[in-house]
Amino acid sequence: MQDEMNIELDELALRIDDAALEGRSEELRRLDAICKKKLAASTDLDALLHYFRANIYAALQDAEEPRSWAWRQPNRERQILYLRRARTARTFAQISLTRRAQIGTNLANNMNTFGRPVEALRIYETVLRESPNFAMAIANRGLARLTLARMIYDDGHRAVLAAHAWQDFERVLNGDVEWDGDYPEMRAAVSEQAAQVRDAVDVDAVLAETDMHAWQVGQGEERIYRERMLEMGLFLNPLVVIGPYPIAALDPLHLPSHTYGLEEPPHYLSWYNQLKQEFVAARLLFHEAVEGPPFEDRGRHFADDGTHLIYTLDYPEFSIGAEKLRLSFRTAYGLLDKIAGFLNTFFKLGRRPNQVDLRGIWYTDPRRRDALAVPFHDRPNLALRGLYWLSFDILGSRGSHDDSIEPTAAHLSSLRNLLEHRCLVLCSEFALHDDSPIDREELTVFQRHTVRMLQLAHEALILLSLAMYEEERRRDRGSDAVSVPLYLPKYDTRRH
């Protein structure tokens, strides 16, 4: 029976490849319907069938909109959704290492194409932890590093990222790597990119002069905190995408230099200050939560002593640590809507400040989400487009979630609503109470969702800064107005 299923899948894969090669859109859609029918009948091959559907929509994109800059691209949206479903499918662990690497690499490639190199680089690292010599992941990681280098405003960070991109290219061209097929065009593109980096950057000097380990990460509790955040890649620092090196254990990223009117205060700087501080607080709350009970057996927090609570037989976890974890999630999720408020002001959209969210801010009608607002329509700003695509990973406060491309988006939205407006109890074990007015979430599952929210907030803050940098560059190119530089000092927390 299993052999028959494998033969049938092999034949289906060949039919998809043939239709893709010939650009036969109608045949691809018929094959997609077959995959959908098989998924509805059984989940025994769900990972592969989701992967096949992703390949179908990649082929449809190539056939119908091969080089589209359009912000809304339904074929790519479906491709991303099905690749994500493949990675979380029940049978994902049962498919080959090569197939798993292909799925992750294809997903990361799409993220980078849409202006999300930070997310792409997270995914490449996941692929390479399992398949460290997978050539396509290494080559495309280099391209994503180079994409980010071209987006950032700091010359030093740009040079270091470009140099590490060159290392990836060199490894693919001359190192011991594993190719999953014959890709002459990819090898040629990598060779060309490596040469361009060499022409633009003194790679040898940058690598020799940049000690990735020279920076101090502190002692004791501070060291534990900074090392954890490095491993999680949550510092607001472009170099954190290279790896958990001490050089990236600080948060230097801020807004780029930008122009104000003579009578305007530096409100965007103040706004970003607050966003950044809230993110740092959410990050610290997460660290403090997982460093104490119920995650670590280190004794209860003194604030928990003498608290009169009743054990309700549903394995609840009540502690200061659990509350810090909840606060971390809420703060990270709330930052996304505050970033929408920033966009509303910066692009002069004129929306009511208390009615904006990151999912709907891009559209003329935030409920229907069928037409982009004029300031965003095909705007040539890759970081801004990345922020737009990041918004597809969450749900807005209004409207359906039919257009979400993140399978967990509905649950993340539900958790936020429960935390803000209802009763969500975190439990050490999942206890089912269908008739209860109280909602429950297993503690370790909620921890994973909190990590995801921190990742999204981290990426969004980076993209916001880079999007503003591109806008300021465009304004500078189109203006002959005279500007007077104003230098503001760093905020010194030791004075307060």
Contacts in CASP RR format, 6 or more apart in sequence:
PFRMAT RR
TARGET T0000
AUTHOR 0000-0000-0000
METHOD contacts of the structure
MODEL  1
MQDEMNIELDELALRIDDAALEGRSEELRRLDAICKKKLAASTDLDALLH
YFRANIYAALQDAEEPRSWAWRQPNRERQILYLRRARTARTFAQISLTRR
AQIGTNLANNMNTFGRPVEALRIYETVLRESPNFAMAIANRGLARLTLAR
MIYDDGHRAVLAAHAWQDFERVLNGDVEWDGDYPEMRAAVSEQAAQVRDA
VDVDAVLAETDMHAWQVGQGEERIYRERMLEMGLFLNPLVVIGPYPIAAL
DPLHLPSHTYGLEEPPHYLSWYNQLKQEFVAARLLFHEAVEGPPFEDRGR
HFADDGTHLIYTLDYPEFSIGAEKLRLSFRTAYGLLDKIAGFLNTFFKLG
RRPNQVDLRGIWYTDPRRRDALAVPFHDRPNLALRGLYWLSFDILGSRGS
HDDSIEPTAAHLSSLRNLLEHRCLVLCSEFALHDDSPIDREELTVFQRHT
VRMLQLAHEALILLSLAMYEEERRRDRGSDAVSVPLYLPKYDTRRH
5 44 0 8 1.000
5 45 0 8 1.000
9 45 0 8 1.000
9 48 0 8 1.000
12 31 0 8 1.000
12 34 0 8 1.000
12 35 0 8 1.000
12 52 0 8 1.000
13 52 0 8 1.000
15 27 0 8 1.000
15 31 0 8 1.000
16 28 0 8 1.000
16 31 0 8 1.000
16 52 0 8 1.000
16 55 0 8 1.000
16 56 0 8 1.000
16 59 0 8 1.000
19 27 0 8 1.000
19 28 0 8 1.000
19 31 0 8 1.000
19 59 0 8 1.000
20 28 0 8 1.000
20 55 0 8 1.000
20 56 0 8 1.000
20 58 0 8 1.000
20 59 0 8 1.000
20 62 0 8 1.000
20 63 0 8 1.000
23 59 0 8 1.000
23 62 0 8 1.000
23 63 0 8 1.000
24 63 0 8 1.000
25 60 0 8 1.000
25 63 0 8 1.000
25 64 0 8 1.000
28 56 0 8 1.000
28 59 0 8 1.000
28 60 0 8 1.000
28 63 0 8 1.000
29 56 0 8 1.000
29 60 0 8 1.000
31 52 0 8 1.000
31 56 0 8 1.000
32 53 0 8 1.000
32 56 0 8 1.000
32 57 0 8 1.000
35 49 0 8 1.000
35 52 0 8 1.000
35 53 0 8 1.000
35 56 0 8 1.000
36 53 0 8 1.000
38 45 0 8 1.000
38 49 0 8 1.000
39 46 0 8 1.000
39 49 0 8 1.000
39 50 0 8 1.000
43 89 0 8 1.000
43 90 0 8 1.000
43 91 0 8 1.000
44 91 0 8 1.000
45 91 0 8 1.000
46 85 0 8 1.000
46 86 0 8 1.000
46 89 0 8 1.000
46 90 0 8 1.000
46 91 0 8 1.000
47 86 0 8 1.000
47 87 0 8 1.000
47 89 0 8 1.000
47 90 0 8 1.000
47 91 0 8 1.000
47 92 0 8 1.000
47 94 0 8 1.000
47 95 0 8 1.000
47 99 0 8 1.000
47 103 0 8 1.000
48 86 0 8 1.000
48 91 0 8 1.000
48 95 0 8 1.000
48 99 0 8 1.000
50 82 0 8 1.000
50 83 0 8 1.000
50 85 0 8 1.000
50 86 0 8 1.000
50 89 0 8 1.000
51 82 0 8 1.000
51 83 0 8 1.000
51 86 0 8 1.000
51 99 0 8 1.000
51 102 0 8 1.000
51 103 0 8 1.000
53 78 0 8 1.000
53 82 0 8 1.000
54 78 0 8 1.000
54 79 0 8 1.000
54 80 0 8 1.000
54 82 0 8 1.000
54 83 0 8 1.000
54 86 0 8 1.000
54 103 0 8 1.000
54 106 0 8 1.000
57 75 0 8 1.000
57 76 0 8 1.000
57 78 0 8 1.000
57 79 0 8 1.000
57 82 0 8 1.000
58 75 0 8 1.000
58 79 0 8 1.000
58 106 0 8 1.000
60 75 0 8 1.000
61 68 0 8 1.000
61 73 0 8 1.000
61 75 0 8 1.000
61 76 0 8 1.000
61 79 0 8 1.000
64 75 0 8 1.000
65 73 0 8 1.000
65 75 0 8 1.000
69 378 0 8 1.000
69 380 0 8 1.000
70 378 0 8 1.000
71 362 0 8 1.000
71 372 0 8 1.000
71 376 0 8 1.000
71 377 0 8 1.000
71 378 0 8 1.000
71 379 0 8 1.000
71 385 0 8 1.000
71 388 0 8 1.000
72 372 0 8 1.000
76 110 0 8 1.000
76 113 0 8 1.000
76 114 0 8 1.000
77 392 0 8 1.000
77 403 0 8 1.000
77 405 0 8 1.000
78 405 0 8 1.000
79 106 0 8 1.000
79 110 0 8 1.000
80 107 0 8 1.000
80 110 0 8 1.000
80 111 0 8 1.000
80 405 0 8 1.000
81 405 0 8 1.000
81 406 0 8 1.000
81 407 0 8 1.000
83 103 0 8 1.000
83 104 0 8 1.000
83 106 0 8 1.000
83 107 0 8 1.000
83 110 0 8 1.000
84 107 0 8 1.000
84 405 0 8 1.000
84 406 0 8 1.000
84 407 0 8 1.000
85 407 0 8 1.000
86 92 0 8 1.000
86 103 0 8 1.000
87 100 0 8 1.000
87 103 0 8 1.000
87 104 0 8 1.000
87 107 0 8 1.000
88 407 0 8 1.000
92 100 0 8 1.000
92 103 0 8 1.000
97 130 0 8 1.000
97 131 0 8 1.000
98 131 0 8 1.000
98 134 0 8 1.000
98 180 0 8 1.000
100 127 0 8 1.000
100 130 0 8 1.000
100 131 0 8 1.000
101 127 0 8 1.000
101 130 0 8 1.000
101 131 0 8 1.000
101 134 0 8 1.000
101 136 0 8 1.000
101 137 0 8 1.000
101 180 0 8 1.000
102 136 0 8 1.000
102 180 0 8 1.000
104 123 0 8 1.000
104 126 0 8 1.000
104 127 0 8 1.000
104 137 0 8 1.000
105 123 0 8 1.000
105 124 0 8 1.000
105 127 0 8 1.000
105 134 0 8 1.000
105 136 0 8 1.000
105 137 0 8 1.000
105 140 0 8 1.000
107 123 0 8 1.000
108 119 0 8 1.000
108 120 0 8 1.000
108 121 0 8 1.000
108 123 0 8 1.000
108 124 0 8 1.000
108 127 0 8 1.000
108 137 0 8 1.000
108 140 0 8 1.000
108 141 0 8 1.000
108 144 0 8 1.000
109 120 0 8 1.000
109 140 0 8 1.000
111 117 0 8 1.000
111 119 0 8 1.000
111 120 0 8 1.000
111 123 0 8 1.000
111 389 0 8 1.000
112 120 0 8 1.000
112 140 0 8 1.000
112 143 0 8 1.000
112 144 0 8 1.000
112 147 0 8 1.000
114 385 0 8 1.000
114 386 0 8 1.000
114 389 0 8 1.000
115 147 0 8 1.000
115 151 0 8 1.000
115 382 0 8 1.000
115 383 0 8 1.000
115 385 0 8 1.000
115 386 0 8 1.000
115 389 0 8 1.000
115 463 0 8 1.000
116 386 0 8 1.000
116 389 0 8 1.000
116 390 0 8 1.000
116 459 0 8 1.000
116 463 0 8 1.000
117 144 0 8 1.000
117 145 0 8 1.000
117 147 0 8 1.000
117 148 0 8 1.000
117 151 0 8 1.000
117 241 0 8 1.000
118 148 0 8 1.000
118 241 0 8 1.000
118 458 0 8 1.000
118 459 0 8 1.000
118 462 0 8 1.000
118 463 0 8 1.000
119 390 0 8 1.000
119 455 0 8 1.000
119 459 0 8 1.000
120 140 0 8 1.000
120 144 0 8 1.000
120 147 0 8 1.000
121 141 0 8 1.000
121 144 0 8 1.000
121 145 0 8 1.000
121 148 0 8 1.000
121 241 0 8 1.000
122 233 0 8 1.000
122 241 0 8 1.000
122 455 0 8 1.000
124 137 0 8 1.000
124 140 0 8 1.000
124 141 0 8 1.000
124 144 0 8 1.000
125 141 0 8 1.000
125 243 0 8 1.000
127 134 0 8 1.000
127 137 0 8 1.000
128 134 0 8 1.000
128 137 0 8 1.000
128 138 0 8 1.000
128 141 0 8 1.000
131 137 0 8 1.000
131 178 0 8 1.000
133 176 0 8 1.000
133 177 0 8 1.000
133 178 0 8 1.000
134 177 0 8 1.000
134 178 0 8 1.000
134 180 0 8 1.000
135 172 0 8 1.000
135 177 0 8 1.000
135 178 0 8 1.000
135 179 0 8 1.000
135 180 0 8 1.000
136 179 0 8 1.000
136 180 0 8 1.000
136 183 0 8 1.000
136 186 0 8 1.000
138 168 0 8 1.000
138 171 0 8 1.000
138 172 0 8 1.000
138 177 0 8 1.000
139 168 0 8 1.000
139 169 0 8 1.000
139 172 0 8 1.000
139 186 0 8 1.000
139 190 0 8 1.000
141 168 0 8 1.000
142 164 0 8 1.000
142 165 0 8 1.000
142 168 0 8 1.000
142 169 0 8 1.000
142 193 0 8 1.000
143 165 0 8 1.000
143 193 0 8 1.000
145 161 0 8 1.000
145 162 0 8 1.000
145 164 0 8 1.000
145 165 0 8 1.000
145 168 0 8 1.000
145 241 0 8 1.000
145 242 0 8 1.000
146 161 0 8 1.000
146 162 0 8 1.000
146 165 0 8 1.000
146 193 0 8 1.000
146 197 0 8 1.000
147 382 0 8 1.000
148 161 0 8 1.000
148 238 0 8 1.000
148 241 0 8 1.000
149 157 0 8 1.000
149 158 0 8 1.000
149 159 0 8 1.000
149 161 0 8 1.000
149 162 0 8 1.000
149 165 0 8 1.000
150 158 0 8 1.000
151 382 0 8 1.000
151 383 0 8 1.000
151 466 0 8 1.000
151 469 0 8 1.000
151 470 0 8 1.000
152 158 0 8 1.000
152 161 0 8 1.000
152 238 0 8 1.000
152 466 0 8 1.000
152 469 0 8 1.000
153 256 0 8 1.000
153 257 0 8 1.000
153 465 0 8 1.000
153 466 0 8 1.000
153 469 0 8 1.000
154 238 0 8 1.000
154 252 0 8 1.000
157 238 0 8 1.000
157 239 0 8 1.000
159 201 0 8 1.000
159 206 0 8 1.000
160 206 0 8 1.000
160 210 0 8 1.000
160 239 0 8 1.000
160 242 0 8 1.000
161 238 0 8 1.000
161 239 0 8 1.000
161 241 0 8 1.000
161 242 0 8 1.000
162 197 0 8 1.000
162 200 0 8 1.000
162 201 0 8 1.000
162 203 0 8 1.000
162 206 0 8 1.000
163 197 0 8 1.000
163 201 0 8 1.000
163 203 0 8 1.000
163 206 0 8 1.000
163 207 0 8 1.000
163 210 0 8 1.000
164 242 0 8 1.000
165 193 0 8 1.000
165 197 0 8 1.000
166 194 0 8 1.000
166 197 0 8 1.000
166 198 0 8 1.000
166 201 0 8 1.000
166 203 0 8 1.000
167 207 0 8 1.000
169 190 0 8 1.000
169 191 0 8 1.000
169 193 0 8 1.000
169 194 0 8 1.000
169 197 0 8 1.000
170 194 0 8 1.000
171 177 0 8 1.000
172 187 0 8 1.000
172 190 0 8 1.000
173 187 0 8 1.000
173 190 0 8 1.000
173 191 0 8 1.000
173 194 0 8 1.000
197 203 0 8 1.000
210 247 0 8 1.000
211 247 0 8 1.000
212 242 0 8 1.000
212 245 0 8 1.000
212 246 0 8 1.000
212 247 0 8 1.000
213 245 0 8 1.000
213 246 0 8 1.000
213 247 0 8 1.000
214 246 0 8 1.000
214 247 0 8 1.000
215 246 0 8 1.000
215 247 0 8 1.000
215 249 0 8 1.000
215 250 0 8 1.000
216 246 0 8 1.000
217 223 0 8 1.000
217 226 0 8 1.000
217 227 0 8 1.000
217 230 0 8 1.000
217 246 0 8 1.000
217 249 0 8 1.000
218 226 0 8 1.000
224 287 0 8 1.000
224 291 0 8 1.000
225 284 0 8 1.000
225 287 0 8 1.000
226 246 0 8 1.000
226 249 0 8 1.000
227 244 0 8 1.000
227 249 0 8 1.000
228 287 0 8 1.000
229 235 0 8 1.000
229 249 0 8 1.000
229 283 0 8 1.000
229 287 0 8 1.000
230 240 0 8 1.000
230 243 0 8 1.000
230 244 0 8 1.000
230 245 0 8 1.000
230 246 0 8 1.000
230 248 0 8 1.000
230 249 0 8 1.000
231 244 0 8 1.000
232 451 0 8 1.000
232 454 0 8 1.000
232 455 0 8 1.000
233 240 0 8 1.000
233 241 0 8 1.000
233 243 0 8 1.000
233 244 0 8 1.000
233 248 0 8 1.000
233 458 0 8 1.000
234 240 0 8 1.000
234 283 0 8 1.000
234 454 0 8 1.000
234 455 0 8 1.000
234 458 0 8 1.000
235 248 0 8 1.000
235 249 0 8 1.000
235 250 0 8 1.000
235 251 0 8 1.000
236 251 0 8 1.000
236 252 0 8 1.000
236 253 0 8 1.000
236 276 0 8 1.000
236 279 0 8 1.000
236 458 0 8 1.000
236 461 0 8 1.000
236 462 0 8 1.000
237 248 0 8 1.000
237 249 0 8 1.000
237 250 0 8 1.000
237 251 0 8 1.000
237 252 0 8 1.000
237 253 0 8 1.000
238 253 0 8 1.000
238 462 0 8 1.000
239 245 0 8 1.000
239 247 0 8 1.000
239 248 0 8 1.000
240 248 0 8 1.000
242 248 0 8 1.000
251 276 0 8 1.000
251 280 0 8 1.000
253 461 0 8 1.000
253 462 0 8 1.000
253 465 0 8 1.000
254 269 0 8 1.000
254 272 0 8 1.000
254 276 0 8 1.000
254 465 0 8 1.000
255 268 0 8 1.000
255 269 0 8 1.000
255 272 0 8 1.000
255 465 0 8 1.000
255 468 0 8 1.000
256 465 0 8 1.000
256 468 0 8 1.000
256 469 0 8 1.000
256 472 0 8 1.000
257 472 0 8 1.000
258 268 0 8 1.000
258 468 0 8 1.000
258 472 0 8 1.000
259 472 0 8 1.000
259 475 0 8 1.000
259 476 0 8 1.000
259 483 0 8 1.000
260 266 0 8 1.000
260 486 0 8 1.000
266 486 0 8 1.000
266 488 0 8 1.000
268 342 0 8 1.000
268 346 0 8 1.000
268 468 0 8 1.000
269 488 0 8 1.000
271 342 0 8 1.000
271 345 0 8 1.000
272 342 0 8 1.000
272 464 0 8 1.000
272 465 0 8 1.000
273 491 0 8 1.000
275 335 0 8 1.000
275 338 0 8 1.000
275 339 0 8 1.000
275 342 0 8 1.000
275 461 0 8 1.000
275 464 0 8 1.000
276 461 0 8 1.000
278 331 0 8 1.000
278 335 0 8 1.000
278 338 0 8 1.000
279 331 0 8 1.000
279 332 0 8 1.000
279 335 0 8 1.000
279 457 0 8 1.000
279 458 0 8 1.000
279 461 0 8 1.000
281 331 0 8 1.000
282 327 0 8 1.000
282 328 0 8 1.000
282 331 0 8 1.000
282 332 0 8 1.000
282 335 0 8 1.000
282 454 0 8 1.000
282 457 0 8 1.000
283 328 0 8 1.000
283 454 0 8 1.000
285 324 0 8 1.000
285 325 0 8 1.000
285 327 0 8 1.000
285 328 0 8 1.000
285 331 0 8 1.000
286 324 0 8 1.000
286 325 0 8 1.000
286 328 0 8 1.000
286 450 0 8 1.000
286 451 0 8 1.000
286 454 0 8 1.000
288 321 0 8 1.000
288 324 0 8 1.000
289 295 0 8 1.000
289 321 0 8 1.000
289 322 0 8 1.000
289 324 0 8 1.000
289 325 0 8 1.000
289 328 0 8 1.000
290 296 0 8 1.000
290 325 0 8 1.000
290 447 0 8 1.000
291 298 0 8 1.000
292 298 0 8 1.000
292 299 0 8 1.000
292 301 0 8 1.000
292 321 0 8 1.000
293 299 0 8 1.000
293 300 0 8 1.000
293 301 0 8 1.000
293 319 0 8 1.000
293 321 0 8 1.000
294 317 0 8 1.000
294 319 0 8 1.000
294 321 0 8 1.000
294 322 0 8 1.000
294 428 0 8 1.000
294 443 0 8 1.000
295 321 0 8 1.000
295 447 0 8 1.000
300 319 0 8 1.000
301 319 0 8 1.000
301 320 0 8 1.000
301 321 0 8 1.000
303 320 0 8 1.000
304 318 0 8 1.000
304 319 0 8 1.000
304 320 0 8 1.000
307 318 0 8 1.000
309 318 0 8 1.000
314 425 0 8 1.000
314 427 0 8 1.000
314 431 0 8 1.000
314 433 0 8 1.000
314 440 0 8 1.000
315 427 0 8 1.000
315 428 0 8 1.000
315 429 0 8 1.000
315 431 0 8 1.000
316 425 0 8 1.000
316 426 0 8 1.000
316 427 0 8 1.000
316 428 0 8 1.000
317 426 0 8 1.000
317 427 0 8 1.000
317 428 0 8 1.000
317 443 0 8 1.000
322 426 0 8 1.000
322 443 0 8 1.000
325 426 0 8 1.000
325 443 0 8 1.000
325 446 0 8 1.000
325 447 0 8 1.000
325 450 0 8 1.000
326 419 0 8 1.000
326 424 0 8 1.000
326 426 0 8 1.000
326 446 0 8 1.000
328 450 0 8 1.000
328 453 0 8 1.000
328 454 0 8 1.000
329 415 0 8 1.000
329 416 0 8 1.000
329 419 0 8 1.000
329 446 0 8 1.000
329 449 0 8 1.000
329 450 0 8 1.000
329 453 0 8 1.000
330 416 0 8 1.000
330 419 0 8 1.000
330 420 0 8 1.000
332 450 0 8 1.000
332 453 0 8 1.000
332 454 0 8 1.000
332 456 0 8 1.000
332 457 0 8 1.000
333 394 0 8 1.000
333 412 0 8 1.000
333 416 0 8 1.000
333 453 0 8 1.000
333 457 0 8 1.000
334 416 0 8 1.000
334 457 0 8 1.000
335 457 0 8 1.000
335 460 0 8 1.000
335 461 0 8 1.000
336 357 0 8 1.000
336 358 0 8 1.000
336 391 0 8 1.000
336 394 0 8 1.000
336 456 0 8 1.000
336 457 0 8 1.000
336 460 0 8 1.000
337 356 0 8 1.000
337 357 0 8 1.000
337 358 0 8 1.000
337 397 0 8 1.000
339 358 0 8 1.000
339 387 0 8 1.000
339 460 0 8 1.000
339 461 0 8 1.000
339 464 0 8 1.000
340 356 0 8 1.000
340 357 0 8 1.000
340 358 0 8 1.000
340 360 0 8 1.000
340 361 0 8 1.000
341 351 0 8 1.000
341 353 0 8 1.000
341 356 0 8 1.000
341 361 0 8 1.000
342 464 0 8 1.000
343 349 0 8 1.000
343 361 0 8 1.000
343 387 0 8 1.000
343 464 0 8 1.000
344 350 0 8 1.000
344 351 0 8 1.000
344 353 0 8 1.000
344 356 0 8 1.000
344 361 0 8 1.000
346 468 0 8 1.000
346 471 0 8 1.000
347 373 0 8 1.000
347 375 0 8 1.000
347 376 0 8 1.000
348 375 0 8 1.000
349 361 0 8 1.000
349 373 0 8 1.000
349 375 0 8 1.000
351 361 0 8 1.000
351 366 0 8 1.000
355 366 0 8 1.000
356 366 0 8 1.000
357 366 0 8 1.000
357 396 0 8 1.000
357 397 0 8 1.000
357 398 0 8 1.000
358 387 0 8 1.000
358 390 0 8 1.000
358 391 0 8 1.000
358 394 0 8 1.000
358 396 0 8 1.000
358 460 0 8 1.000
359 366 0 8 1.000
359 369 0 8 1.000
359 391 0 8 1.000
359 392 0 8 1.000
359 394 0 8 1.000
359 395 0 8 1.000
359 396 0 8 1.000
359 397 0 8 1.000
360 366 0 8 1.000
360 369 0 8 1.000
360 391 0 8 1.000
360 396 0 8 1.000
360 398 0 8 1.000
361 391 0 8 1.000
362 369 0 8 1.000
362 372 0 8 1.000
362 373 0 8 1.000
362 376 0 8 1.000
362 388 0 8 1.000
362 391 0 8 1.000
363 369 0 8 1.000
363 370 0 8 1.000
363 371 0 8 1.000
363 372 0 8 1.000
363 373 0 8 1.000
364 371 0 8 1.000
364 372 0 8 1.000
364 373 0 8 1.000
364 374 0 8 1.000
365 371 0 8 1.000
366 398 0 8 1.000
367 398 0 8 1.000
367 399 0 8 1.000
369 399 0 8 1.000
369 403 0 8 1.000
376 384 0 8 1.000
376 388 0 8 1.000
379 385 0 8 1.000
380 474 0 8 1.000
381 467 0 8 1.000
381 470 0 8 1.000
381 471 0 8 1.000
381 474 0 8 1.000
382 470 0 8 1.000
383 463 0 8 1.000
383 464 0 8 1.000
383 466 0 8 1.000
383 467 0 8 1.000
383 469 0 8 1.000
383 470 0 8 1.000
384 463 0 8 1.000
384 467 0 8 1.000
384 470 0 8 1.000
384 471 0 8 1.000
386 463 0 8 1.000
387 460 0 8 1.000
387 463 0 8 1.000
387 464 0 8 1.000
387 467 0 8 1.000
390 456 0 8 1.000
390 459 0 8 1.000
390 460 0 8 1.000
390 463 0 8 1.000
392 403 0 8 1.000
392 404 0 8 1.000
392 405 0 8 1.000
392 406 0 8 1.000
392 409 0 8 1.000
393 404 0 8 1.000
393 405 0 8 1.000
393 406 0 8 1.000
393 409 0 8 1.000
393 456 0 8 1.000
394 404 0 8 1.000
394 406 0 8 1.000
394 409 0 8 1.000
394 412 0 8 1.000
394 413 0 8 1.000
394 456 0 8 1.000
395 401 0 8 1.000
395 404 0 8 1.000
395 409 0 8 1.000
395 410 0 8 1.000
395 412 0 8 1.000
395 413 0 8 1.000
396 413 0 8 1.000
401 409 0 8 1.000
401 410 0 8 1.000
401 413 0 8 1.000
404 410 0 8 1.000
406 412 0 8 1.000
408 449 0 8 1.000
408 452 0 8 1.000
411 449 0 8 1.000
412 449 0 8 1.000
412 452 0 8 1.000
412 453 0 8 1.000
415 424 0 8 1.000
415 441 0 8 1.000
415 446 0 8 1.000
415 449 0 8 1.000
418 424 0 8 1.000
418 439 0 8 1.000
422 439 0 8 1.000
423 437 0 8 1.000
423 438 0 8 1.000
423 439 0 8 1.000
424 438 0 8 1.000
424 439 0 8 1.000
424 440 0 8 1.000
424 441 0 8 1.000
425 438 0 8 1.000
425 439 0 8 1.000
425 440 0 8 1.000
425 441 0 8 1.000
426 440 0 8 1.000
426 441 0 8 1.000
426 442 0 8 1.000
426 443 0 8 1.000
426 446 0 8 1.000
427 440 0 8 1.000
427 441 0 8 1.000
427 442 0 8 1.000
427 443 0 8 1.000
428 442 0 8 1.000
428 443 0 8 1.000
429 442 0 8 1.000
430 440 0 8 1.000
430 442 0 8 1.000
431 440 0 8 1.000
433 440 0 8 1.000
END
